Amino acid sequence: MLLDNQVGQLENQAEANRRSLSGQHTTRILLLALVLAFGLTITAIALQYQVSDPYTKTVLSLNGDAVQGHAIFQMNCAGCHGPQGKGQVGPSLHNVAGRKSRPQIVHQVISGQTPPMPQFKPTTQEMADLLSYVEKL
């Protein structure tokens, strides 16, 4: 009888622990979903701002020439990113289009906010050409 009572108490405690852990798990999932939604909202606002920038808006409206972009890259970017964009002093730019949006790439090039990369402000057509080339890396 005493053993039955102890087993019953252990079963009750195990069930209470399971419920507690389940509640904690649900809370963590909800918190993660909230953080993710907040992050996506901030990203969307940032992208909207970047696309509303007149320079970026113009660049994105132009058809870039990848051949011209390659020439611009060789003159201005290859010294750090390597002749094929595989990285040297600067990081590899291969598959950069898979990691950054078009407005983010434009911003990265012109902002000068990621030292040691210098600020670079090509004409809108030159930037469209460069963007066309870099997206193919």
Buried (B, 14 or more C-beta within 10 A) or exposed (E): EEEEEEEEEEEEEEEEEEEEEEEEEEEEEEEEEEEEEEEEEEEEEBBEEBBEBEBBBBBBEBEBBBEBBBBBBEEBBBEBBBEEBEEEEBBBBBEBBEEBBBBBBBBBBBEEEEEEBEEBEBEBBBBBBBBBBBBEB
